């Protein structure tokens, strides 16, 4: 019997894959059947194992069939026609499994199933919740129809629409599935959290810790890969700018941090007996809300994941989780007869509360932006950068489009940064004190912390390194000046945390005289130290970035060396090259000269694009490069611009060369009478961001593993 149960999913996988590949029109109906099978398994526990194993095999087969349809250019399927093209390399074709909404929902349902099968024998919500969540997403996928046939008029118009040019990057190929897998793990402890709030025996603490660690690792890695892509994409151009999607992901990341800091001390009758399960349900709601925001068009966003939209499906599930959190938490409060337990350490309480506060503040900022958009509140001139400059040269039709584009609200990143800095400051100081008192006598730890607090207060009042080195030559507005002293104070608190954590790691190993201790202490040091290093690099790159526009006037040779800094020169030459699979063509040969050494590279453009009416060449191109709002408005969906990047430990230097008539010509002549704009952008200490992320991920991997408990 057991051997049959093991073979059955493989047979179902092969059967579904073959049926859908040969007859795609039947795929949507088959997915609806899978959703029914999952619900039936929930209602009939005796058949749950068999039903869910068959459903898992069917989902694997469906995803494999969709990948085969993508790989074989089956443009008769609408999903393949929308997101793929014949010229794409195979790995990008397969990556389109998560390139559209229908495929993403299907993949998410599949990623939820391992946790569902792990809990299949558990009673109550703990055993059924993951299967029901998967059923909801399978039904949603069937509704949107990943296997729907392409309309004949679409096929007659063109062979395929093709992949979004901005997603044709290895970093985006990695970013999306990592984020999606992290979301699946954040949904896994929902049933155990409900059971814990119902005061029913459950494995909540174990599941929240194990699944939380997995979700945190994947989410952090996904955010890191997204940052690498964002820094070199002209519709983004920054590591982080509190885009609505970024804000919603941050909420998920912060709630994970709160749960992971408190769950090791969680007891059903303890202080966090009700708080942490509620946070787990809020985490699940925030996860669904993040997916809804990603697909919503309400706010202006530099994310372009908009098409067949499932935002209402995600929003409905998020509201359900919120209702569960409120209802079960209230019932727990009414029926609570909690025993007195050992009080939790106040530093642990503050850590959990600080992470929760940051998540709450980000959620409030996100809701505020939505309310402003729904109430049609007018923006001030300060909130519409570049609009006045662009409107001087636009005609009446384009001005109307500009007004509509710039009237749409987005996140107020400067206000949110001001809100988040105080809890971030508290976390750094509290964390530093926690590690310091484990390494030293309590009195010494107290004096050291008081000294750190005094330094932070002084920096918040007078400013420090970032304040002194800020020159105002970057893409940030002068609003950043107001928060620079707080940035300096937060950096000081973070460095205090780093030094205290390293000291604790060394002293712990010395006291124990065992290298085995290093695995635990060293892992925590890598995680916390990596976070500090990444924060230092991120704040420096954000606050101290600079740009230098170089305009080659009429009659000026393109091949002339121009100074970027006192010791660095740049020149741009036309480059002739063939288009690659995505239509990109390198049209600019960039050369950088520094210390008598020359570094060469190419800048990429997609050729097919139309200039807007009243085009003002360098002015508009500069606006495109420096502000993602205008880049989204002016850029064609297929238009893409990549910089030439010189990476070093001290700074990343980007050379952006928008296409001019001289560069776009096929001539090899190195001079032209047309204007050419060269924009040099510099991001100091970006290497610290990547180093910090690597340290955090390595530390999380090295932590002693915690296995899922098989029994309650």
C-alpha positions, -999 to 999 in steps of 0.1 A, spaced: 0 0 0 28 24 9 46 17 -23 14 25 -43 10 58 -25 46 67 -34 42 58 -70 8 75 -74 21 111 -74 47 102 -101 20 87 -123 -3 116 -117 25 140 -126 33 123 -158 -3 120 -168 -11 156 -161 20 168 -179 13 147 -210 -25 156 -211 -20 193 -208 10 195 -232 -10 176 -258 -43 192 -251 -37 226 -234 -74 236 -237 -82 210 -210 -56 224 -186 -79 250 -169 -106 224 -162 -81 200 -148 -68 227 -125 -104 233 -112 -106 196 -105 -74 198 -85 -89 226 -64 -119 204 -57 -97 175 -48 -78 196 -22 -111 208 -6 -124 172 -6 -93 160 12 -98 187 38 -134 177 45 -127 139 45 -96 134 67 -95 97 60 -88 103 23 -67 135 29 -33 119 23 -42 102 -9 -61 132 -22 -34 157 -14 -7 135 -28 -26 132 -61 -31 170 -61 6 176 -55 14 154 -84 -11 172 -106 3 206 -97 39 194 -105 26 180 -138 7 213 -146 39 234 -140 60 210 -161 35 212 -189 35 250 -188 73 250 -189 73 226 -219 48 248 -237 71 278 -231 102 259 -242 85 247 -274 71 282 -283 35 270 -283 21 305 -290 -13 290 -294 -15 292 -256 -23 327 -245 2 327 -216 31 317 -239 21 343 -265 19 370 -238 52 364 -220 76 346 -243 91 348 -278 110 325 -301 143 344 -299 146 341 -261 172 317 -247 157 286 -231 164 296 -195 144 328 -200 116 309 -216 114 286 -186 117 316 -162 84 329 -177 67 302 -156 67 330 -130 67 358 -156 29 363 -156 2 363 -129 -14 330 -140 19 311 -138 29 328 -106 -3 318 -88 1 282 -100 37 280 -88 27 295 -55 1 268 -49 27 241 -57 52 257 -33 26 256 -5 20 219 -9 52 206 9 41 222 41 6 209 36 18 174 32 40 178 62 10 187 83 -15 163 67 -20 141 98 -24 170 122 -59 177 137 -79 208 132 -67 239 114 -30 228 118 -36 199 94 -60 216 70 -50 253 66 -22 249 41 -42 226 19 -71 251 19 -48 280 10 -33 260 -18 -69 251 -30 -77 289 -31 -47 296 -53 -53 266 -76 -89 278 -81 -76 313 -88 -52 299 -113 -79 280 -130 -101 311 -131 -74 332 -148 -66 304 -172 -29 298 -178 -38 273 -206 -64 295 -224 -60 295 -262 -46 326 -279 -73 346 -298 -69 343 -336 -67 381 -340 -37 382 -317 -18 355 -336 -27 373 -369 -13 406 -356 21 392 -344 37 359 -335 41 367 -298 42 397 -275 75 388 -259 91 390 -225 93 423 -206 127 438 -215 133 448 -179 130 412 -167 156 398 -190 182 397 -164 196 368 -144 190 388 -112 153 390 -119 152 353 -129 164 346 -94 146 374 -75 110 364 -83 110 326 -74 130 333 -42 104 359 -30 76 335 -40 91 306 -21 96 328 9 59 338 8 49 301 7 68 295 39 53 325 57 19 310 51 29 276 65 24 282 103 -11 297 99 -29 266 111 -6 262 141 -10 298 150 -48 295 150 -46 264 172 -23 282 196 -49 311 199 -76 285 205 -55 272 234 -53 238 217 -21 218 218 0 226 187 35 227 173 33 264 168 67 273 183 86 247 163 68 255 130 71 293 134 108 290 140 117 265 113 94 280 86 103 315 97 140 308 93 135 294 58 113 323 48 137 349 62 166 334 43 148 332 10 133 367 14 166 383 23 183 366 -7 155 377 -30 157 413 -18 194 412 -24 191 400 -59 164 426 -66 187 453 -53 215 443 -77 190 445 -106 174 477 -94 207 496 -91 214 492 -129 178 496 -143 169 530 -155 133 528 -142 147 521 -107 182 536 -104 184 532 -66 189 504 -41 157 513 -23 132 541 -26 102 529 -7 82 519 -37 48 505 -27 60 469 -34 92 474 -16 73 488 14 50 458 15 79 434 13 96 453 41 65 447 63 68 410 57 106 410 65 101 431 97 73 408 110 95 378 103 122 395 124 98 400 153 87 364 153 122 349 150 134 370 179 106 359 202 96 324 192 124 306 209 110 318 243 74 313 233 52 294 258 15 289 254 8 304 288 36 330 287 37 367 279 39 361 242 13 333 243 -11 354 223 11 380 207 33 358 186 5 337 171 -13 369 162 19 382 146 21 350 125 -15 356 112 -6 392 105 25 380 87 3 358 65 -20 387 59 9 410 50 22 383 26 -10 382 7 -12 420 9 23 423 -6 12 402 -36 -19 423 -40 1 455 -39 25 441 -65 -4 437 -89 -23 468 -80 -24 500 -102 -37 523 -75 -2 538 -66 26 547 -89 52 520 -87 85 512 -104 75 476 -104 59 466 -137 41 434 -127 8 445 -141 -14 425 -165 -39 398 -157 -43 409 -121 -51 387 -91 -49 415 -66 -85 409 -54 -78 372 -48 -48 380 -26 -66 408 -9 -96 385 0 -72 360 16 -54 388 35 -87 400 49 -96 365 60 -63 362 79 -69 396 96 -104 384 107 -89 352 121 -63 372 140 -89 395 155 -115 368 163 -93 341 177 -72 367 196 -104 381 212 -116 346 221 -82 338 236 -84 370 257 -120 362 269 -112 326 278 -77 331 290 -66 316 323 -29 321 318 -6 309 345 21 331 358 53 323 341 89 336 341 89 371 328 107 375 295 138 396 294 129 433 287 155 435 259 138 406 241 104 424 245 119 456 231 134 437 201 100 421 192 82 454 197 107 474 177 104 450 147 66 451 151 66 489 153 86 492 121 61 469 103 32 488 116 47 522 106 53 509 71 18 496 69 4 530 80 24 548 54 12 524 27 -24 529 38 -19 567 39 -7 567 3 -38 546 -8 -61 569 10 -46 600 -6 -51 584 -40 -86 573 -33 -96 607 -20 -79 624 -49 -58 647 -27 -37 670 -48 1 667 -47 23 696 -38 50 707 -63 77 692 -41 61 658 -46 63 660 -84 100 661 -92 109 671 -128 73 679 -137 79 716 -140 110 711 -160 94 687 -184 62 707 -189 82 736 -203 88 717 -236 58 695 -238 28 702 -260 -7 703 -247 -15 666 -253 17 655 -235 11 679 -206 -22 663 -200 -6 629 -199 22 642 -176 -4 657 -152 -22 624 -151 10 604 -145 24 627 -119 -9 632 -101 -9 595 -91 3 591 -55 32 570 -44 50 564 -11 63 593 9 97 577 15 112 606 34 84 606 59 86 569 63 123 571 68 118 596 97 93 573 113 115 542 111 147 556 123 137 559 160 128 522 164 159 513 143 180 533 168 164 515 197 170 481 182 207 489 177 212 501 213 191 473 229 208 446 208 242 460 216 234 460 254 220 424 251 253 411 237 275 433 258 260 421 291 266 385 280 302 392 274 310 416 303 299 423 338 264 439 339 279 472 353 304 475 325 277 466 299 255 493 314 282 520 313 291 510 277 254 513 267 250 547 284 281 559 265 266 547 232 233 563 240 251 596 246 269 594 213 237 586 194 219 616 211 247 639 202 248 627 166 210 631 163 214 667 175 246 677 156 250 652 128 281 631 120 298 614 90 269 614 66 258 649 75 293 662 69 299 644 36 265 652 21 269 676 -8 235 676 -24 248 663 -58 227 631 -58 192 622 -70 177 628 -35 159 660 -28 168 683 1 142 665 23 171 641 31 189 668 49 163 667 77 170 631 85 207 629 80 215 634 117 192 606 125 210 585 99 242 592 117 227 582 150 213 550 136 247 542 121 263 547 155 238 524 172 243 498 145 281 499 150 276 495 187 255 464 180 282 451 157 311 456 181 291 441 210 281 411 190 317 404 179 330 408 215 303 383 227 312 358 200 350 359 209 345 357 247 319 329 244 343 308 224 371 316 248 350 307 279 338 274 265 371 264 250 351 246 223 350 254 187 315 240 185 303 271 203 316 291 174 289 277 151 261 293 171 278 325 183 296 330 150 263 325 131 246 352 152 276 375 147 274 371 110 237 377 109 237 408 131 271 421 118 260 415 82 229 435 88 249 464 102 274 464 73 246 463 48 229 492 66 260 513 66 266 506 28 229 512 20 227 545 39 260 557 24 250 548 -12 216 564 -8 225 596 10 259 602 -6 252 592 -42 261 618 -69 255 623 -106 274 644 -131 258 652 -165 282 658 -193 267 673 -224 287 671 -256 276 702 -276 272 706 -313 304 701 -331 322 686 -301 340 653 -308 325 623 -292 359 608 -287 372 636 -265 382 628 -230 361 646 -203 368 648 -166 344 631 -142 366 638 -112 400 652 -107 417 619 -114 392 601 -137 382 608 -173 356 593 -196 349 593 -233 322 578 -255 326 564 -290 299 550 -313 300 512 -314 287 490 -342 274 456 -330 246 432 -339 214 429 -320 211 400 -295 180 378 -289 161 406 -271 167 433 -296 194 451 -276 224 466 -294 255 481 -279 257 515 -295 282 532 -272 318 523 -265 326 537 -231 362 542 -219 373 552 -184 408 564 -178 422 564 -142 458 564 -131 470 558 -167 448 527 -170 419 525 -194 388 504 -187 365 497 -217 329 485 -219 297 490 -238 263 506 -230 232 489 -243 200 502 -258 170 487 -274 167 503 -308 130 504 -316 115 534 -298 98 567 -306 107 600 -292 79 620 -275 66 652 -290 86 683 -284 116 661 -276 143 681 -258 171 656 -261 194 657 -231 170 673 -207 144 646 -211 170 618 -211 185 632 -179 150 631 -163 145 595 -175 178 584 -158 172 603 -126 135 597 -119 117 564 -123 83 582 -126 92 599 -158 111 568 -170 79 548 -167 58 574 -184 81 581 -213 96 546 -218 80 522 -242 74 487 -227 103 474 -248 126 503 -242 156 496 -221 188 513 -212 217 497 -193 247 516 -179 284 507 -181 294 500 -145 329 500 -129 327 482 -96 352 487 -67 353 483 -30 349 521 -25 322 529 -50 303 518 -80 306 542 -110 279 540 -136 281 557 -170 247 562 -187 247 571 -223 212 577 -238 210 572 -275 217 602 -296 215 605 -334 252 603 -337 255 571 -316 225 554 -332 240 559 -367 259 530 -382 288 553 -390 321 547 -374 329 584 -374 340 595 -340 326 630 -343 291 643 -348 272 676 -348 244 662 -326 242 666 -289 250 636 -268 244 633 -231 266 613 -207 255 609 -171 280 596 -146 265 583 -113 285 573 -83 273 551 -54 299 550 -25 303 519 -4 278 497 -23 302 468 -18 292 469 19 256 461 9 266 430 -10 291 419 17 265 424 44 239 404 26 263 376 20 273 376 57 236 375 68 228 346 45 259 327 54 252 331 91 216 319 87 229 288 68 254 280 95 230 282 124 223 248 140 194 233 122 161 229 139 140 199 126 103 200 123 87 180 151 67 150 138 44 149 168 25 176 187 
